[in-house]
Amino acid sequence: MGGFLLIAAAILGGALAANALLNVLGRSGGLIFVGATFTVVGAGAYAAAFVFDLITRAWAGELPPANIVWPCITWSLISCSSLAVGAGRPAPFATRAAPFWLVGGLAMLSCLVHPRNLVAALALILAGIAYPTFAAKWSGKEAGIVDGRGEAKVTRGVAPTIGPYRLGMKTADASNLVELTPAEKKALNAAIEFRNERTFRAPSAEFAGATWDMILGAVDHHVYKLSALLVLESREQRDGMWRNLDGTLRTRLGTPSATAATLLAWDTEDGNVVLNRAEAGGAYVVVLTLTSRAVSGFVRVK
């Protein structure tokens, strides 16, 4: 029993480490994040397949039932912990379905030699449909975001990192910040201001294949707001960037909590993300604004 407890602790520790890693990768998204999520879910699918194999071999008389008890418990723990981590990720349906279909397909091929694997193959292929569907609904309900019918409305993630900038970072960790003058702050016409708030112009940042002008809002030396501005030469360029960002953010954060012709918004674990597009004076603009949930604890002065 002592040995099993050590194994169980190692499995749960690995799951916590994988969860922390995916949270970090989720800030920047992209293929690395999707690949890591695929790998974690794949570990769960493979472990589930191994449990199915042990059970069917015992059922076929190839293994004594007593010999599969602890292996089944161990591999089930690996499967459940991996799939629990994968369920909380703002990943596309296919990222969570493909590992089950891949392992199930291999099990189906093995039926040519071991017909007993047919049951496991069918179970894994069906799980490739059920698990991603359940995971998307579960992660939305964990966030407490449901529609009027009680169905999960969005999948939560964390606000992305824009270049070197992220919500919650210390202003001391950002280089070459220039604080806005009182006249510049007044021109922003901010509807809300907080005690000890400072606003900075920051060096440009790369995000989604473009270079953005950056404004950072900070309270008590911690960044609570990122405003990224991109000015384009034509409506076509602006709308193309809008579609690109829409797809990128939906992959990371799920369905928007609010939509309009010129606005998309997502609620995230650490705040919210708002995407705007506009045009004025011949300029075609896309604005991406990230706001920290920490604002709920700030003292308003306006």
C-alpha positions as CSV (number, residue, x, y, z in Angstrom):
1,M,0.0,0.0,0.0
2,G,2.9,2.4,0.8
3,G,4.3,1.9,-2.6
4,F,1.0,2.6,-4.3
5,L,0.6,5.8,-2.2
6,L,4.0,7.0,-3.5
7,I,3.0,6.2,-7.1
8,A,-0.4,8.0,-6.6
9,A,1.4,11.1,-5.1
10,A,3.8,11.1,-8.1
11,I,0.9,10.9,-10.6
12,L,-1.0,13.8,-8.9
13,G,2.2,15.9,-8.7
14,G,2.7,15.4,-12.4
15,A,-0.9,16.4,-13.1
16,L,-0.4,19.6,-11.0
17,A,2.8,20.4,-12.9
18,A,1.1,19.8,-16.3
19,N,-1.7,22.1,-15.2
20,A,0.7,24.8,-14.2
21,L,2.6,24.5,-17.5
22,L,-0.6,24.7,-19.6
23,N,-1.7,27.7,-17.7
24,V,1.6,29.4,-18.6
25,L,1.4,28.3,-22.3
26,G,-2.2,29.4,-22.4
27,R,-1.2,33.0,-22.1
28,S,0.5,33.0,-25.4
29,G,-1.6,30.2,-27.1
30,G,-0.5,29.1,-30.5
31,L,0.7,25.7,-31.7
32,I,2.8,25.0,-28.7
33,F,-0.1,25.3,-26.4
34,V,-2.4,23.2,-28.6
35,G,0.4,20.6,-28.9
36,A,0.9,20.4,-25.1
37,T,-2.8,20.1,-24.5
38,F,-2.9,17.3,-27.1
39,T,-0.1,15.5,-25.3
40,V,-1.8,15.7,-21.9
41,V,-5.1,14.4,-23.3
42,G,-3.2,11.8,-25.2
43,A,-1.6,10.5,-22.0
44,G,-5.1,10.1,-20.6
45,A,-6.4,8.4,-23.7
46,Y,-3.5,6.0,-23.7
47,A,-3.9,5.2,-20.0
48,A,-7.6,4.5,-20.6
49,A,-6.8,2.2,-23.5
50,F,-4.3,0.3,-21.2
51,V,-7.1,-0.2,-18.6
52,F,-9.5,-1.5,-21.3
53,D,-6.7,-3.9,-22.5
54,L,-6.2,-5.3,-19.0
55,I,-9.9,-5.8,-18.5
56,T,-10.5,-7.5,-21.8
57,R,-7.5,-9.8,-21.4
58,A,-8.7,-10.8,-18.0
59,W,-12.2,-11.4,-19.5
60,A,-10.7,-13.5,-22.2
61,G,-8.9,-15.6,-19.6
62,E,-5.4,-14.4,-20.6
63,L,-4.7,-12.8,-17.2
64,P,-5.8,-13.8,-13.7
65,P,-8.4,-11.1,-12.5
66,A,-6.5,-10.7,-9.3
67,N,-3.4,-9.6,-11.2
68,I,-5.0,-6.6,-12.8
69,V,-6.5,-4.8,-9.8
70,W,-3.7,-2.5,-8.8
71,P,-2.5,-1.9,-12.4
72,C,-6.1,-0.9,-13.3
73,I,-6.3,1.5,-10.4
74,T,-2.9,3.0,-11.2
75,W,-3.6,3.5,-14.9
76,S,-7.1,4.8,-14.2
77,L,-5.6,7.4,-11.9
78,I,-3.2,8.5,-14.6
79,S,-6.1,8.7,-17.1
80,C,-8.5,10.6,-14.8
81,S,-5.8,13.1,-13.7
82,S,-4.6,13.7,-17.3
83,L,-8.2,14.1,-18.6
84,A,-9.1,16.5,-15.8
85,V,-6.2,18.7,-16.6
86,G,-7.1,18.6,-20.3
87,A,-10.7,19.4,-19.6
88,G,-9.9,22.8,-18.2
89,R,-8.1,24.0,-21.3
90,P,-9.5,26.5,-23.8
91,A,-8.7,24.1,-26.7
92,P,-10.5,23.3,-29.9
93,F,-12.7,20.2,-30.0
94,A,-10.3,18.3,-32.3
95,T,-7.4,18.8,-29.9
96,R,-9.2,16.8,-27.3
97,A,-10.9,14.3,-29.6
98,A,-7.9,13.4,-31.8
99,P,-5.9,11.5,-29.1
100,F,-8.9,9.2,-28.5
101,W,-9.5,8.6,-32.1
102,L,-5.8,7.9,-32.8
103,V,-5.6,5.3,-30.0
104,G,-9.0,3.9,-30.8
105,G,-7.9,3.6,-34.5
106,L,-4.8,1.7,-33.5
107,A,-6.9,-0.6,-31.3
108,M,-9.3,-1.2,-34.2
109,L,-6.4,-2.3,-36.4
110,S,-5.2,-4.6,-33.7
111,C,-8.6,-6.4,-33.9
112,L,-7.2,-8.2,-37.0
113,V,-5.0,-10.1,-34.5
114,H,-6.9,-9.7,-31.3
115,P,-10.7,-9.5,-31.9
116,R,-11.2,-8.9,-28.2
117,N,-9.9,-5.3,-28.7
118,L,-13.0,-4.3,-30.7
119,V,-14.9,-3.3,-27.5
120,A,-12.0,-1.1,-26.4
121,A,-11.6,0.5,-29.8
122,L,-15.3,1.4,-30.0
123,A,-15.3,2.8,-26.5
124,L,-12.3,5.0,-27.2
125,I,-13.7,6.3,-30.5
126,L,-17.0,7.2,-28.7
127,A,-15.0,8.8,-25.9
128,G,-13.4,11.0,-28.5
129,I,-16.8,12.5,-29.0
130,A,-18.1,12.5,-25.4
131,Y,-15.0,13.8,-23.7
132,P,-14.4,17.1,-25.6
133,T,-18.2,17.8,-25.4
134,F,-18.2,17.3,-21.7
135,A,-14.9,19.2,-21.2
136,A,-16.2,22.3,-22.9
137,K,-19.4,22.3,-20.9
138,W,-17.6,21.5,-17.6
139,S,-15.0,24.3,-18.0
140,G,-17.8,26.8,-18.8
141,K,-19.8,25.8,-15.7
142,E,-16.7,26.0,-13.5
143,A,-16.5,29.6,-14.6
144,G,-20.1,30.2,-13.7
145,I,-21.0,31.4,-17.1
146,V,-24.2,29.8,-18.5
147,D,-27.0,30.9,-20.8
148,G,-30.6,31.1,-20.0
149,R,-31.1,27.4,-20.5
150,G,-28.4,26.5,-18.0
151,E,-25.9,25.5,-20.7
152,A,-22.3,26.5,-20.6
153,K,-21.8,29.6,-22.6
154,V,-18.0,30.1,-22.8
155,T,-14.8,28.3,-22.1
156,R,-12.5,30.3,-19.8
157,G,-8.8,30.8,-20.2
158,V,-6.4,33.5,-19.1
159,A,-5.8,36.8,-20.8
160,P,-3.0,36.5,-23.4
161,T,0.5,38.0,-23.1
162,I,1.1,40.8,-25.6
163,G,4.8,40.8,-26.4
164,P,6.5,41.1,-23.0
165,Y,3.5,42.6,-21.3
166,R,1.0,40.7,-19.1
167,L,-1.6,41.5,-16.5
168,G,-0.3,41.7,-13.0
169,M,3.3,42.3,-13.9
170,K,5.3,44.8,-12.0
171,T,6.0,48.1,-13.8
172,A,9.7,47.7,-12.8
173,D,9.8,44.6,-15.0
174,A,8.9,46.6,-18.1
175,S,11.6,48.7,-19.7
176,N,11.5,52.2,-21.2
177,L,8.1,53.2,-19.8
178,V,7.1,56.8,-20.2
179,E,4.3,58.2,-18.0
180,L,1.6,60.1,-19.7
181,T,1.4,63.8,-19.0
182,P,-1.7,65.2,-17.3
183,A,-2.8,66.6,-20.7
184,E,-2.3,63.2,-22.4
185,K,-4.2,61.5,-19.7
186,K,-7.1,64.0,-20.0
187,A,-7.2,63.3,-23.8
188,L,-7.8,59.6,-23.1
189,N,-11.1,60.7,-21.4
190,A,-11.1,57.8,-19.1
191,A,-14.5,57.2,-17.4
192,I,-13.0,55.6,-14.3
193,E,-9.8,56.4,-12.4
194,F,-8.3,54.6,-9.3
195,R,-6.3,55.8,-6.4
196,N,-2.5,55.5,-7.1
197,E,-3.1,54.9,-10.8
198,R,-0.5,55.7,-13.3
199,T,-0.6,55.4,-17.1
200,F,2.4,54.7,-19.3
201,R,3.3,54.6,-22.9
202,A,5.3,51.4,-23.5
203,P,7.6,50.3,-26.4
204,S,5.7,48.5,-29.2
205,A,4.9,44.8,-28.9
206,E,4.5,41.9,-31.3
207,F,1.3,40.0,-31.2
208,A,-0.6,37.9,-33.8
209,G,1.9,38.8,-36.5
210,A,1.6,42.6,-36.1
211,T,3.3,45.4,-34.2
212,W,1.1,47.2,-31.7
213,D,1.3,50.5,-29.9
214,M,1.0,49.9,-26.2
215,I,-0.5,51.8,-23.2
216,L,-0.2,50.3,-19.7
217,G,-2.4,51.2,-16.7
218,A,-1.0,50.4,-13.3
219,V,-2.1,50.7,-9.7
220,D,0.4,50.4,-6.9
221,H,3.2,49.5,-9.4
222,H,1.3,46.5,-10.9
223,V,-0.2,46.5,-14.4
224,Y,-4.0,46.1,-14.4
225,K,-4.7,47.2,-18.0
226,L,-3.1,46.6,-21.3
227,S,-4.3,48.7,-24.3
228,A,-2.9,47.6,-27.7
229,L,-3.6,49.8,-30.7
230,L,-3.0,48.8,-34.4
231,V,-3.6,51.3,-37.2
232,L,-4.0,49.9,-40.7
233,E,-4.1,51.4,-44.1
234,S,-7.4,50.0,-45.4
235,R,-10.7,48.5,-44.2
236,E,-9.7,45.2,-45.8
237,Q,-6.5,45.0,-43.7
238,R,-8.3,45.9,-40.6
239,D,-11.1,43.4,-41.1
240,G,-8.6,40.7,-42.0
241,M,-6.8,41.3,-38.7
242,W,-10.1,41.3,-36.9
243,R,-11.0,37.9,-38.3
244,N,-7.5,36.6,-37.4
245,L,-7.8,37.8,-33.8
246,D,-11.3,36.6,-33.5
247,G,-10.2,33.1,-34.4
248,T,-7.1,33.2,-32.2
249,L,-9.0,34.4,-29.1
250,R,-11.9,32.0,-29.6
251,T,-9.3,29.1,-29.7
252,R,-7.8,30.3,-26.4
253,L,-10.8,31.7,-24.6
254,G,-13.9,30.0,-26.2
255,T,-17.1,31.7,-27.2
256,P,-17.2,35.5,-26.5
257,S,-19.4,36.6,-23.6
258,A,-20.5,39.6,-25.7
259,T,-20.6,40.2,-29.4
260,A,-21.4,43.2,-31.7
261,A,-20.5,44.4,-35.1
262,T,-17.5,46.3,-33.8
263,L,-16.9,44.5,-30.4
264,L,-16.1,41.1,-29.0
265,A,-15.5,40.4,-25.3
266,W,-14.4,37.5,-23.2
267,D,-14.5,36.9,-19.5
268,T,-11.3,35.2,-18.3
269,E,-9.9,33.7,-15.1
270,D,-7.9,36.8,-14.5
271,G,-10.1,39.6,-16.0
272,N,-11.5,40.3,-19.4
273,V,-10.5,40.8,-23.0
274,V,-12.2,43.2,-25.3
275,L,-11.5,43.5,-29.1
276,N,-12.7,46.6,-30.9
277,R,-12.5,47.9,-34.5
278,A,-13.2,51.4,-35.7
279,E,-12.4,53.9,-38.4
280,A,-12.1,57.7,-38.2
281,G,-10.4,60.3,-40.4
282,G,-9.2,57.7,-42.9
283,A,-7.6,55.5,-40.2
284,Y,-8.6,51.9,-39.7
285,V,-8.0,50.8,-36.2
286,V,-8.1,47.6,-34.1
287,V,-7.9,47.9,-30.3
288,L,-7.3,45.0,-27.9
289,T,-7.8,45.8,-24.3
290,L,-7.0,43.5,-21.4
291,T,-8.3,44.4,-17.9
292,S,-7.4,42.6,-14.6
293,R,-10.0,41.2,-12.2
294,A,-8.0,43.0,-9.5
295,V,-9.9,46.2,-10.3
296,S,-12.7,45.0,-8.1
297,G,-10.4,45.8,-5.1
298,F,-9.2,49.2,-6.2
299,V,-10.4,52.5,-4.7
300,R,-12.1,54.7,-7.3
301,V,-11.5,58.4,-7.4
302,K,-13.6,59.1,-10.5
